[in-house]
């Protein structure tokens, strides 16, 4: 029923149905043509021209077949032999001799003519299917008697199959009418009956309109219904303004702040409703968001619009229309350019239909324009007082620049009412032109006006202005080789909405909490900026994180520059793999030609691996390494990783022999295992004359050679030896680890 209720200013349902179902009356301005007229909405009276009031009624029936639709009987479409869903019909396995169809109005109507259009699927009197009835009649509800009453002076009840059957009768005032249809019987015995059907039942008269008076005299009659399509996973772009229709018939765009939409709302195809606060209006706006999963298909239709104007006043038409697509989704943002009516078109009361060119389609937009006569009765309608602003506020309702406020006063009788305006707590002053609000903060602007009859109206708008971007500061705390960055933004007016930042390897994203960045050998640039609730965005601010300081190379007094393996020993010290021995004077020795002990070798390998987190066992894996040993954790890690198994004794225990020098063959085995024991492609011939395939750790030694970790010694006779059982000196160990660390040994 709600779809069929109407206001004088929103009578679009009458497009294509003939004369209007509601005829509003308006008051004439005193002299000349004013702006949009004031409208007194009331039901059509006896003196008004009859119209089809069926669309204002709720249809009911004795029975409706599931595949037929009763609401089609008053939709304006006549299809006597059309599809099932274009008519009401009563076919069923049991078909009684009569059926009835009824209309009910919420307010009384005065009726004088009926146009009944039947629906059928054949003409044969077979006692089946759907046929034109054998006879029918109309009755009106007599409220006083509480019973149905026959019409007086009915001209007859025709039985035409494909054209409307017109019945005239003496005017009757009622809230209900019923058509009783006698079904067509078949010729067989026992007698069965066909079903009956109706595609359209028009009833002409006056009245029937539901009067909607706004509770708030300053409230609009209507706020534009918004429809916005979007794709799955994409947030909708809701409009910044909505159209508002005022009591005086004026059209105006007002800023709107929508409730937030989350990604979860658009994760699947479908539709949902979003509510918005309209600036200066108590009535909420509603937007339907259509989430599309794929292309919507062709644009299939454009909604008609309707407006009202006074005789002699050019109509004001909306700048956009609503389109529907093949998938059922809708879009209310379709721009339209209307044809310009001739002055003669609105020189007398009546209605006219204007056509418009809509963007992106060949479909024609239609606007029904009501041209209304003036009402010269008592003036009881206050002026309309409107405060407009330029520019429009942002989506959150804040203005981001100076606001120009214009006062517009219109009245149904008096032209050129100027009105008064007040800013903040100041005094009212006669309005003589737009005022500018140029201060950040919340400013209240009020306006009022009175007409000659003493009717007054006042309106107030709260303008929130924030033209200043927020300011963000960064604090940096050094944490050794990294820093912690904290971003803090301040905004004195609308407040901080978010801080965003990015750095090397990150995308521009929202700051949530202090973050840590590891320093690198290069200077890193962090950029950040804040946005306030009004939408003001701060210019990006640059923060440079310093390059990681070049580590100071520890010097060894016994390894002067130019020494054999100087670079490798320096790297060992810089990487923290070896600290050497501290002397009483604070200097350090590396002791390069001293053989490296097995425990020190364990420490070197553990540190080269990055000193991984490791919880040493409470019981030592080696019988000769106590848990109190200087390098117990490193030796236990070596055993845990399978790098060293030590020597298994007769009693089943293992020895590590931590203080013995490590031999070159064992060192090769240690490094090979530390590398993950990669597969070794054995050469056709040993690379060293003193290493044969039978030599212990032969594969590991050839792997060392193939990886460039060890080249051995070349003799005067051209031979090359490895000396597998010789101890490894500390300088050679530095070289081995340097090459192991820097070479690709995969």
C-alpha positions as CSV (number, residue, x, y, z in Angstrom):
1,X,0.0,0.0,0.0
2,X,2.8,2.4,0.8
3,X,3.9,2.4,-2.8
4,X,0.6,3.8,-3.8
5,X,0.4,6.6,-1.2
6,X,1.3,9.9,-2.6
7,X,1.9,13.6,-1.9
8,X,0.9,16.3,-4.3
9,X,4.6,16.9,-5.0
10,X,5.4,13.2,-5.6
11,X,2.6,12.0,-7.9
12,X,4.8,10.1,-10.3
13,X,2.6,7.1,-10.0
14,X,0.1,8.9,-12.3
15,X,2.4,9.1,-15.2
16,X,0.7,7.1,-18.0
17,X,-2.6,6.7,-16.0
18,X,-4.4,9.8,-17.3
19,X,-5.4,12.7,-15.0
20,X,-3.8,13.1,-11.6
21,X,-5.1,11.3,-8.6
22,X,-4.3,14.2,-6.3
23,X,-5.0,17.9,-7.1
24,X,-3.2,20.2,-4.6
25,X,-4.3,23.9,-4.2
26,X,-1.9,26.7,-3.9
27,X,-2.0,30.4,-2.9
28,X,-1.3,33.1,-5.4
29,X,1.5,35.6,-4.7
30,X,0.5,39.2,-4.3
31,X,1.5,40.6,-7.6
32,X,3.9,39.1,-10.2
33,X,5.4,35.6,-10.3
34,X,7.3,34.5,-7.3
35,X,9.6,31.5,-6.7
36,X,8.3,28.0,-6.1
37,X,4.6,28.3,-4.8
38,X,3.5,27.3,-1.3
39,X,1.3,24.2,-1.6
40,X,-1.7,23.3,0.7
41,X,-2.0,19.5,0.3
42,X,-5.6,18.3,0.4
43,X,-7.8,15.6,-1.1
44,X,-9.5,16.3,-4.4
45,X,-12.9,18.0,-3.8
46,X,-16.2,17.8,-5.8
47,X,-15.3,20.8,-7.8
48,X,-12.1,19.2,-9.0
49,X,-11.7,17.3,-12.2
50,X,-12.2,13.5,-11.8
51,X,-9.1,11.3,-12.0
52,X,-8.4,7.6,-11.9
53,X,-8.2,7.0,-8.1
54,X,-7.7,3.2,-8.4
55,X,-3.9,3.5,-7.9
56,X,-4.5,5.0,-4.5
57,X,-6.5,1.8,-3.4
58,X,-5.4,-1.5,-2.0
59,X,-6.8,-4.4,-4.0
60,X,-8.0,-7.7,-2.4
61,X,-9.9,-10.6,-3.9
62,X,-11.7,-13.8,-3.0
63,X,-8.9,-15.9,-4.5
64,X,-5.7,-15.3,-6.5
65,X,-3.9,-18.0,-8.5
66,X,-0.3,-18.3,-7.3
67,X,1.1,-17.4,-10.7
68,X,-1.0,-14.3,-11.1
69,X,-0.5,-10.9,-9.3
70,X,-3.3,-9.0,-7.8
71,X,-1.4,-5.7,-7.6
72,X,-1.4,-5.5,-11.4
73,X,-5.1,-4.5,-11.5
74,X,-4.3,-0.9,-10.7
75,X,-0.9,-0.5,-12.2
76,X,-2.0,1.3,-15.4
77,X,-1.1,-1.6,-17.7
78,X,-3.9,-3.2,-19.8
79,X,-2.9,-6.6,-21.3
80,X,-6.1,-8.6,-21.9
81,X,-4.2,-11.6,-23.2
82,X,-0.8,-10.9,-21.7
83,X,1.4,-13.0,-19.4
84,X,0.2,-14.5,-16.2
85,X,2.0,-11.9,-14.1
86,X,0.2,-9.0,-15.9
87,X,-3.2,-9.9,-14.4
88,X,-5.3,-11.1,-11.5
89,X,-7.1,-14.5,-12.2
90,X,-8.7,-17.3,-10.1
91,X,-7.9,-20.6,-11.9
92,X,-7.7,-23.5,-9.5
93,X,-8.7,-27.1,-9.4
94,X,-12.0,-26.1,-7.7
95,X,-13.6,-23.1,-9.5
96,X,-16.7,-21.6,-7.8
97,X,-19.6,-20.0,-9.7
98,X,-18.5,-16.5,-8.6
99,X,-15.5,-14.5,-7.4
100,X,-15.0,-11.0,-6.2
101,X,-12.4,-8.2,-6.6
102,X,-12.3,-5.3,-4.1
103,X,-10.7,-1.9,-3.7
104,X,-10.1,-0.2,-0.3
105,X,-9.0,3.5,0.2
106,X,-7.7,5.0,3.4
107,X,-9.8,8.1,2.9
108,X,-13.1,8.4,1.1
109,X,-13.5,8.7,-2.6
110,X,-16.4,10.0,-4.7
111,X,-16.7,7.7,-7.8
112,X,-18.6,8.2,-11.0
113,X,-17.2,5.8,-13.7
114,X,-15.6,2.4,-14.0
115,X,-13.4,0.9,-16.7
116,X,-13.1,-2.9,-16.3
117,X,-10.5,-4.7,-18.6
118,X,-10.8,-8.5,-18.4
119,X,-8.0,-11.0,-18.8
120,X,-8.6,-14.4,-20.5
121,X,-6.8,-17.2,-22.3
122,X,-9.7,-18.1,-24.7
123,X,-13.3,-17.8,-25.6
124,X,-14.8,-21.3,-25.6
125,X,-17.3,-22.1,-22.8
126,X,-15.4,-25.2,-21.7
127,X,-15.9,-24.8,-17.9
128,X,-12.1,-24.5,-17.5
129,X,-9.3,-22.1,-18.1
130,X,-9.8,-18.3,-17.7
131,X,-12.7,-16.7,-19.5
132,X,-14.6,-13.4,-19.5
133,X,-17.4,-13.8,-16.9
134,X,-21.0,-14.5,-17.9
135,X,-22.1,-11.4,-16.0
136,X,-20.8,-9.0,-13.3
137,X,-21.8,-6.1,-11.1
138,X,-20.3,-3.4,-8.9
139,X,-21.3,-2.5,-5.3
140,X,-20.1,0.3,-3.0
141,X,-19.8,0.0,0.8
142,X,-22.4,1.8,2.7
143,X,-20.7,2.8,6.0
144,X,-23.9,3.9,7.7
145,X,-25.7,0.6,6.9
146,X,-22.6,-1.6,7.3
147,X,-23.4,-3.4,4.1
148,X,-22.8,-3.5,0.3
149,X,-25.1,-1.4,-1.8
150,X,-25.8,-1.5,-5.6
151,X,-24.8,1.5,-7.6
152,X,-27.5,3.9,-8.7
153,X,-28.0,4.6,-12.3
154,X,-25.4,2.1,-13.6
155,X,-25.2,2.2,-17.4
156,X,-24.5,-1.4,-17.8
157,X,-21.7,-4.0,-17.3
158,X,-20.1,-4.9,-20.6
159,X,-18.4,-8.2,-21.5
160,X,-15.9,-7.1,-24.1
161,X,-12.8,-9.3,-24.0
162,X,-10.1,-7.1,-25.4
163,X,-11.3,-3.5,-24.7
164,X,-12.3,-1.7,-21.5
165,X,-15.9,-2.1,-20.4
166,X,-17.1,1.4,-19.3
167,X,-19.8,1.8,-16.7
168,X,-21.1,5.2,-15.6
169,X,-23.3,5.7,-12.5
170,X,-24.5,8.4,-10.2
171,X,-21.6,9.7,-7.9
172,X,-21.2,7.6,-4.8
173,X,-18.9,8.4,-1.8
174,X,-17.3,5.4,-0.2
175,X,-14.1,3.8,1.0
176,X,-14.7,0.4,-0.6
177,X,-16.0,-1.0,-3.9
178,X,-16.5,-4.6,-4.9
179,X,-16.9,-6.2,-8.4
180,X,-18.7,-9.5,-8.2
181,X,-18.0,-11.7,-11.3
182,X,-20.2,-14.6,-12.3
183,X,-18.0,-17.3,-13.9
184,X,-18.8,-18.6,-17.3
185,X,-20.2,-22.2,-17.1
186,X,-19.3,-25.0,-19.3
187,X,-21.7,-27.0,-21.5
188,X,-21.0,-30.4,-20.1
189,X,-22.8,-32.2,-17.2
190,X,-22.1,-31.9,-14.4
191,X,-21.5,-28.1,-14.8
192,X,-18.0,-26.7,-14.1
193,X,-17.0,-23.1,-14.3
194,X,-14.1,-21.2,-15.9
195,X,-11.9,-18.9,-13.8
196,X,-12.2,-15.1,-14.1
197,X,-9.4,-12.6,-14.6
198,X,-8.9,-8.8,-14.7
199,X,-5.8,-7.0,-16.1
200,X,-6.9,-3.5,-15.1
201,X,-9.8,-1.9,-13.2
202,X,-9.8,1.9,-13.3
203,X,-12.3,3.9,-11.2
204,X,-12.7,7.6,-11.9
205,X,-13.6,10.1,-9.3
206,X,-12.1,12.4,-6.7
207,X,-10.5,12.0,-3.3
208,X,-8.6,9.1,-2.0
209,X,-5.3,10.9,-1.4
210,X,-3.6,10.4,1.9
211,X,-2.7,13.8,3.3
212,X,0.8,13.9,4.8
213,X,1.4,17.0,6.9
214,X,5.0,17.4,8.2
215,X,5.1,17.4,12.0
216,X,7.8,20.0,11.8
217,X,6.7,23.0,9.6
218,X,10.3,23.4,8.7
219,X,10.7,19.8,7.7
220,X,10.9,18.9,4.0
221,X,8.2,17.0,2.2
222,X,10.7,14.6,0.8
223,X,14.4,13.8,0.8
224,X,15.8,12.2,-2.3
225,X,16.1,8.5,-2.3
226,X,19.7,7.6,-3.2
227,X,20.8,4.5,-5.1
228,X,24.5,3.8,-5.6
229,X,26.0,0.8,-7.2
230,X,29.5,-0.6,-6.4
231,X,31.5,-3.8,-7.1
232,X,32.2,-6.6,-4.6
233,X,35.0,-5.5,-2.3
234,X,34.8,-1.8,-3.3
235,X,33.5,0.8,-0.9
236,X,30.7,2.9,-2.5
237,X,31.1,6.5,-3.5
238,X,28.1,8.1,-1.8
239,X,27.1,11.6,-2.9
240,X,28.0,14.7,-0.9
241,X,24.5,16.2,-1.4
242,X,20.9,15.0,-1.6
243,X,17.9,16.7,-3.1
244,X,15.3,18.1,-0.7
245,X,11.8,19.0,-1.6
246,X,10.3,21.7,0.6
247,X,6.6,22.4,1.5
248,X,6.6,25.3,-0.9
249,X,7.6,23.0,-3.8
250,X,11.1,24.3,-4.0
251,X,14.0,21.9,-4.8
252,X,17.4,22.2,-3.1
253,X,20.6,20.2,-2.8
254,X,21.7,19.8,0.9
255,X,24.9,18.4,2.2
256,X,24.7,14.9,3.7
257,X,27.0,13.0,6.1
258,X,26.6,9.3,5.7
259,X,27.2,6.6,8.3
260,X,30.4,4.6,7.7
261,X,30.4,1.6,5.3
262,X,32.8,-1.2,6.1
263,X,34.5,-3.6,3.7
264,X,32.5,-6.4,5.3
265,X,29.3,-4.7,4.0
266,X,30.5,-5.1,0.4
267,X,32.1,-8.6,0.5
268,X,29.2,-10.3,-1.3
269,X,26.7,-9.3,-3.9
270,X,23.4,-7.9,-2.7
271,X,22.1,-4.6,-1.3
272,X,21.9,-2.8,2.0
273,X,20.7,0.6,3.3
274,X,22.9,3.5,4.7
275,X,21.5,6.4,6.7
276,X,22.7,9.9,6.4
277,X,22.3,13.2,8.3
278,X,21.1,16.0,6.0
279,X,22.5,19.4,6.9
280,X,19.8,21.5,8.6
281,X,17.1,18.9,8.2
282,X,15.7,16.5,10.8
283,X,14.7,14.0,8.2
284,X,17.4,11.3,7.5
285,X,18.5,10.5,4.0
286,X,18.6,6.9,3.0
287,X,20.9,5.4,0.4
288,X,20.6,1.9,-1.0
289,X,23.9,0.4,-1.9
290,X,23.8,-2.2,-4.7
291,X,26.8,-4.6,-4.5
292,X,27.4,-6.0,-8.0
293,X,29.3,-9.2,-8.8
294,X,30.1,-8.5,-12.4
295,X,28.6,-6.3,-15.1
296,X,25.0,-5.0,-14.4
297,X,23.8,-5.5,-17.9
298,X,21.9,-2.9,-20.0
299,X,20.1,0.1,-18.5
300,X,16.5,-0.9,-18.7
301,X,14.4,2.0,-17.3
302,X,14.4,5.5,-15.9
303,X,12.1,6.4,-13.0
304,X,9.7,9.2,-13.8
305,X,9.7,12.3,-11.6
306,X,7.0,14.9,-10.8
307,X,7.1,18.5,-9.7
308,X,4.5,21.2,-9.0
309,X,4.3,24.8,-10.0
310,X,1.9,27.7,-10.1
311,X,0.1,28.9,-13.2
312,X,2.6,31.2,-14.9
313,X,5.6,30.0,-13.0
314,X,8.3,27.9,-14.8
315,X,8.7,24.5,-13.2
316,X,12.0,23.7,-11.4
317,X,13.2,20.2,-12.4
318,X,15.7,17.9,-10.7
319,X,19.2,17.5,-12.3
320,X,19.3,13.8,-12.0
321,X,17.1,10.7,-12.3
322,X,17.3,7.1,-11.1
323,X,18.1,4.3,-13.6
324,X,17.5,0.6,-13.2
325,X,19.7,-2.1,-14.8
326,X,19.2,-5.6,-16.1
327,X,20.5,-7.1,-12.9
328,X,18.0,-5.1,-10.8
329,X,20.5,-2.7,-9.4
330,X,19.8,1.1,-9.5
331,X,21.7,4.3,-9.7
332,X,20.2,7.7,-8.8
333,X,23.2,9.7,-10.1
334,X,22.2,9.8,-13.8
335,X,22.4,13.4,-15.0
336,X,19.5,14.7,-17.1
337,X,18.9,17.7,-19.3
338,X,15.2,18.6,-19.6
339,X,13.4,20.2,-22.5
340,X,12.3,23.8,-21.8
341,X,8.5,24.2,-21.8
342,X,6.8,27.0,-23.5
343,X,5.2,29.6,-21.3
344,X,1.9,28.6,-22.8
345,X,2.4,25.1,-21.3
346,X,2.0,26.3,-17.8
347,X,-0.2,29.3,-18.4
348,X,-3.3,27.4,-17.2
349,X,-3.8,24.7,-14.6
350,X,-3.4,21.1,-15.6
351,X,-0.4,18.9,-16.1
352,X,2.2,18.4,-18.8
353,X,4.9,15.8,-19.4
354,X,8.4,17.0,-20.2
355,X,11.1,14.8,-21.7
356,X,14.8,14.8,-20.8
357,X,18.0,13.5,-22.2
358,X,19.7,11.2,-19.6
359,X,23.4,10.7,-19.6
360,X,24.7,7.4,-21.0
361,X,21.4,6.1,-22.5
362,X,19.0,6.5,-25.3
363,X,16.0,6.0,-23.0
364,X,13.9,9.1,-22.5
365,X,13.4,10.6,-19.0
366,X,9.9,11.8,-18.2
367,X,8.8,14.5,-15.7
368,X,5.1,15.1,-14.8
369,X,4.6,18.8,-14.0
370,X,1.5,19.8,-12.1
371,X,0.4,23.3,-13.0
372,X,-1.8,24.5,-10.1
373,X,-4.4,27.2,-9.7
374,X,-4.0,29.9,-7.0
375,X,-5.9,29.9,-3.8
376,X,-7.1,33.3,-2.7
377,X,-8.3,32.2,0.8
378,X,-6.8,33.2,4.1
379,X,-3.0,33.2,4.2
380,X,-1.9,30.8,7.0
381,X,1.3,29.6,5.5
382,X,4.5,31.0,6.8
383,X,7.4,32.0,4.5
384,X,10.0,29.4,3.7
385,X,13.3,30.5,5.2
386,X,16.4,28.7,3.7
387,X,20.1,29.2,4.5
388,X,22.2,27.9,1.7
389,X,26.0,27.5,1.8
390,X,28.8,27.4,-0.7
391,X,30.8,25.4,-1.1
392,X,29.3,22.2,0.2
393,X,30.8,20.5,3.3
394,X,32.8,17.4,3.1
395,X,31.4,13.9,3.7
396,X,31.9,14.3,7.5
397,X,29.9,17.5,7.5
398,X,32.8,19.9,7.9
399,X,33.6,22.8,5.7
400,X,37.3,23.0,4.7
401,X,37.4,26.6,3.6
402,X,35.5,29.9,4.2
403,X,31.8,29.4,3.9
404,X,29.5,31.8,2.1
405,X,25.9,31.8,3.6
406,X,23.0,33.0,1.5
407,X,19.5,33.6,2.9
408,X,16.6,32.8,0.6
409,X,13.0,33.7,1.6
410,X,10.0,32.7,-0.4
411,X,6.3,33.1,0.4
412,X,3.0,32.0,-1.1
413,X,1.7,35.6,-1.2
414,X,4.5,38.2,-0.7
415,X,7.4,38.8,-3.0
416,X,10.7,40.2,-2.1
417,X,10.8,39.3,1.6
418,X,14.3,40.0,2.7
419,X,14.4,38.5,6.2
420,X,16.9,38.9,9.0
421,X,20.1,37.0,9.7
422,X,22.2,36.5,12.9
423,X,25.7,35.0,13.2
424,X,26.6,33.3,16.5
425,X,25.3,35.2,19.6
426,X,25.1,38.5,17.7
427,X,21.9,40.5,17.1
428,X,19.6,39.9,14.2
429,X,20.2,42.3,11.3
430,X,18.4,42.9,8.0
431,X,19.8,40.6,5.4
432,X,21.5,42.6,2.6
433,X,23.7,40.0,1.0
434,X,25.7,36.8,1.7
435,X,27.8,36.6,4.8
436,X,31.2,34.8,5.1
437,X,32.2,32.5,7.9
438,X,36.0,32.4,7.9
439,X,36.9,31.2,11.4
440,X,37.6,27.6,12.3
441,X,35.2,26.1,14.8
442,X,31.4,25.7,15.1
443,X,29.3,28.8,14.2
444,X,25.5,29.0,14.4
445,X,23.8,31.1,11.8
446,X,20.1,31.9,12.3
447,X,17.5,33.5,10.0
448,X,13.9,34.6,10.3
449,X,11.2,36.2,8.2
450,X,7.6,37.3,8.5
451,X,5.0,37.9,5.7
452,X,2.3,40.5,5.6
453,X,-0.2,38.2,7.2
454,X,2.0,37.9,10.3
455,X,3.1,34.3,9.6
456,X,6.7,33.9,10.8
457,X,9.4,31.3,10.2
458,X,12.9,30.9,11.7
459,X,15.6,28.5,10.8
460,X,19.1,27.7,12.1
461,X,22.1,26.1,10.7
462,X,25.2,24.9,12.6
463,X,28.3,25.4,10.4
464,X,31.4,23.4,11.3
465,X,34.5,25.0,9.7
466,X,38.0,23.5,9.8
467,X,40.3,24.8,7.1
468,X,43.6,24.0,9.0
469,X,45.4,20.7,8.5
470,X,46.7,18.8,11.5
471,X,50.4,18.8,12.4
472,X,52.3,15.6,13.1
473,X,55.6,15.2,15.0
474,X,57.9,12.2,15.1
475,X,60.0,11.1,18.1
476,X,62.8,8.7,17.5
477,X,64.5,6.5,20.1
478,X,67.7,4.8,19.2
479,X,67.9,1.1,20.1
480,X,71.4,0.1,19.1
481,X,71.2,-0.9,15.4
482,X,67.5,0.0,15.2
483,X,65.2,2.9,16.1
484,X,61.7,3.2,17.5
485,X,59.5,5.8,15.8
486,X,56.4,7.3,17.5
487,X,54.1,9.6,15.5
488,X,51.8,12.1,17.2
489,X,49.3,14.4,15.5
490,X,47.4,17.4,16.8
491,X,44.3,19.1,15.4
492,X,42.6,21.8,17.4
493,X,39.2,21.8,15.6
494,X,37.7,18.7,14.1
495,X,40.3,16.3,15.6
496,X,42.7,13.9,14.1
497,X,41.1,11.1,12.0
498,X,44.2,9.2,11.1
499,X,48.0,9.3,10.6
500,X,49.5,7.5,7.5
501,X,53.1,6.7,6.8
502,X,55.4,4.7,4.6
503,X,59.1,3.8,4.4
504,X,61.4,1.6,2.3
505,X,59.6,-1.7,1.7
506,X,56.2,-0.6,3.0
507,X,53.1,0.9,1.5
508,X,51.3,4.1,2.4
509,X,49.2,2.8,5.3
510,X,47.5,3.8,8.6
511,X,49.7,4.3,11.6
512,X,48.6,2.2,14.5
513,X,51.3,2.3,17.1
514,X,55.1,3.0,17.5
515,X,57.1,1.0,15.0
516,X,60.7,-0.2,14.9
517,X,63.0,0.1,11.9
518,X,66.4,-1.6,11.6
519,X,69.1,0.8,10.5
520,X,70.9,0.0,7.3
521,X,74.0,1.1,5.5
522,X,71.9,3.6,3.6
523,X,69.9,6.6,4.9
524,X,66.2,5.6,5.1
525,X,63.4,8.1,4.5
526,X,60.1,7.8,6.4
527,X,57.2,10.0,5.2
528,X,54.1,10.6,7.2
529,X,51.0,12.9,7.2
530,X,47.8,13.2,9.2
531,X,44.2,13.8,8.1
532,X,41.7,15.4,10.3
533,X,38.0,14.6,10.6
534,X,37.1,17.4,8.3
535,X,39.2,15.9,5.6
536,X,42.2,18.3,5.7
537,X,45.4,16.5,4.8
538,X,48.8,17.5,6.0
539,X,51.6,17.8,3.5
540,X,53.9,14.8,3.7
541,X,56.6,15.2,6.3
542,X,60.0,13.6,5.7
543,X,62.0,11.9,8.5
544,X,65.5,10.6,7.6
545,X,66.8,7.7,9.6
546,X,70.6,7.8,9.7
547,X,72.7,5.2,8.0
548,X,74.1,2.5,10.3
549,X,77.5,3.8,11.6
550,X,80.5,2.0,10.1
551,X,81.6,-0.3,12.9
552,X,85.0,0.4,14.3
553,X,87.4,-2.3,13.4
554,X,89.1,-3.6,16.5
555,X,92.9,-3.5,16.1
556,X,95.3,-6.2,17.1
557,X,98.8,-5.1,17.9
558,X,100.2,-8.3,16.4
559,X,98.4,-8.0,13.1
560,X,99.7,-4.8,11.5
561,X,98.2,-3.7,8.2
562,X,99.8,-5.6,5.3
563,X,100.0,-8.8,7.4
564,X,98.9,-12.1,5.7
565,X,95.1,-12.3,6.0
566,X,94.9,-8.8,7.5
567,X,91.5,-8.1,5.8
568,X,90.1,-11.5,6.9
569,X,91.2,-11.0,10.5
570,X,89.7,-7.5,10.5
571,X,86.4,-8.9,9.3
572,X,86.5,-11.5,12.0
573,X,86.9,-8.8,14.6
574,X,84.3,-6.5,13.1
575,X,81.7,-9.2,12.9
576,X,82.3,-10.0,16.6
577,X,83.5,-13.5,15.8
578,X,86.8,-13.0,17.6
579,X,87.9,-10.5,20.2
580,X,91.4,-11.8,20.8
581,X,93.2,-11.4,24.1
582,X,93.2,-8.2,26.0
583,X,96.6,-7.1,27.3
584,X,97.3,-5.2,30.6
585,X,97.6,-1.9,28.6
586,X,94.2,-2.4,27.1
587,X,95.5,-3.4,23.6
588,X,94.6,-6.7,22.1
589,X,96.4,-9.6,20.4
590,X,95.1,-12.0,17.9
591,X,98.0,-14.4,17.9
592,X,97.6,-15.2,14.2
593,X,100.1,-18.1,13.9
594,X,98.9,-19.9,17.0
595,X,96.9,-23.0,16.3
596,X,93.2,-22.6,17.1
597,X,91.9,-24.8,19.8
598,X,88.7,-26.9,19.2
599,X,86.7,-25.0,21.8
600,X,87.6,-21.6,20.2
601,X,86.7,-23.1,16.8
602,X,83.2,-24.0,18.3
603,X,82.9,-20.3,19.4
604,X,83.9,-19.0,16.0
605,X,81.3,-21.2,14.2
606,X,78.5,-20.3,16.6
607,X,79.1,-16.6,16.2
608,X,79.4,-16.8,12.4
609,X,76.0,-18.4,12.4
610,X,74.6,-15.3,14.1
611,X,74.7,-16.6,17.7
612,X,71.3,-18.3,17.4
613,X,69.1,-18.7,20.4
614,X,70.0,-22.0,22.0
615,X,69.3,-23.6,25.4
616,X,72.3,-25.8,26.3
617,X,71.4,-29.1,28.0
618,X,72.0,-29.5,31.7
619,X,74.1,-32.6,31.0
620,X,77.1,-32.1,28.7
621,X,77.1,-34.2,25.5
622,X,80.9,-34.6,26.0
623,X,82.6,-36.2,29.0
624,X,85.5,-33.8,28.9
625,X,83.5,-30.6,28.6
626,X,81.9,-29.5,31.9
627,X,78.9,-27.3,31.8
628,X,81.0,-24.6,33.4
629,X,83.4,-24.5,30.4
630,X,84.0,-21.1,28.9
631,X,82.5,-22.2,25.6
632,X,80.1,-24.9,26.9
633,X,77.1,-23.4,25.2
634,X,78.9,-23.1,21.8
635,X,80.3,-26.7,22.0
636,X,76.9,-28.0,23.0
637,X,75.3,-26.2,20.0
638,X,78.0,-27.7,17.7
639,X,76.9,-31.2,18.9
640,X,73.2,-30.3,18.7
641,X,73.6,-29.2,15.0
642,X,75.6,-32.4,14.2
643,X,78.7,-30.3,13.3
644,X,80.9,-32.3,15.7
645,X,80.4,-35.7,17.2
646,X,83.8,-35.9,19.0
647,X,85.5,-39.2,19.7
648,X,83.4,-42.1,21.0
649,X,85.1,-43.9,23.9
650,X,85.0,-47.6,24.9
651,X,82.4,-46.8,27.6
652,X,80.1,-45.2,25.0
653,X,80.8,-41.6,26.1
654,X,82.2,-39.0,23.7
655,X,85.1,-36.6,24.1
656,X,85.4,-33.3,22.4
657,X,89.0,-32.5,23.5
658,X,88.4,-28.8,23.6
659,X,92.0,-27.7,24.1
660,X,93.5,-29.7,21.3
661,X,94.3,-27.8,18.1
662,X,91.8,-28.6,15.3
663,X,93.4,-30.3,12.4
664,X,92.8,-29.1,8.8
665,X,90.8,-32.2,7.8
666,X,88.4,-31.9,10.9
667,X,88.1,-28.2,10.1
668,X,86.9,-29.1,6.6
669,X,84.3,-31.5,8.1
670,X,83.1,-28.8,10.5
671,X,82.5,-26.2,7.8
672,X,80.8,-28.7,5.5
673,X,78.4,-29.7,8.2
674,X,77.8,-26.0,9.1
675,X,76.9,-25.4,5.5
676,X,74.2,-28.1,5.8
677,X,76.2,-31.0,4.4
678,X,75.6,-30.2,0.8
679,X,76.0,-32.9,-1.8
680,X,79.6,-33.1,-3.1
681,X,80.5,-33.9,-6.8
682,X,83.7,-35.8,-6.3
683,X,86.4,-35.0,-8.9
684,X,88.0,-37.6,-11.2
685,X,91.3,-36.8,-9.4
686,X,92.1,-35.4,-6.0
687,X,92.9,-31.7,-6.1
688,X,95.7,-32.3,-3.5
689,X,98.6,-34.7,-3.9
690,X,98.5,-35.6,-0.2
691,X,94.8,-36.3,-0.1
692,X,93.4,-39.5,-1.7
693,X,89.9,-40.9,-1.9
694,X,90.8,-43.1,1.0
695,X,91.6,-40.1,3.2
696,X,89.2,-39.4,6.0
697,X,87.0,-36.4,5.1
698,X,88.1,-36.7,1.5
699,X,84.6,-35.4,0.3
700,X,84.7,-32.5,2.7
701,X,88.2,-31.5,1.7
702,X,87.4,-31.5,-2.0
703,X,84.2,-29.5,-1.2
704,X,86.5,-26.9,0.5
705,X,88.6,-26.7,-2.6
706,X,85.7,-26.5,-5.0
707,X,84.1,-23.7,-3.0
708,X,87.3,-21.7,-2.9
709,X,87.7,-21.9,0.8
710,X,91.1,-23.6,0.7
711,X,93.6,-23.7,-2.1
712,X,96.4,-25.5,-0.1
713,X,100.1,-25.0,-0.8
714,X,101.9,-25.3,-4.1
715,X,105.3,-26.9,-4.0
716,X,108.4,-26.0,-6.0
717,X,107.8,-29.1,-8.1
718,X,104.3,-28.0,-9.0
719,X,102.5,-30.3,-6.6
720,X,99.7,-29.1,-4.4
721,X,99.2,-30.3,-0.9
722,X,96.6,-29.8,1.8
723,X,98.3,-31.1,4.9
724,X,95.1,-32.6,6.4
725,X,96.6,-33.5,9.7
726,X,98.3,-30.2,10.4
727,X,96.7,-27.9,12.9
728,X,94.9,-24.8,11.7
729,X,96.5,-21.5,12.7
730,X,94.2,-18.7,13.8
731,X,95.0,-16.5,10.8
732,X,94.2,-19.3,8.4
733,X,91.0,-20.0,10.3
734,X,90.1,-16.3,9.8
735,X,90.6,-16.8,6.0
736,X,88.6,-20.0,6.0
737,X,85.6,-18.4,7.8
738,X,85.8,-15.2,5.7
739,X,85.5,-17.3,2.5
740,X,82.9,-19.6,4.0
741,X,80.8,-16.6,4.9
742,X,81.1,-14.7,1.6
743,X,81.1,-17.5,-1.0
744,X,78.0,-19.1,-2.4
745,X,78.4,-22.6,-1.3
746,X,74.9,-23.9,-2.1
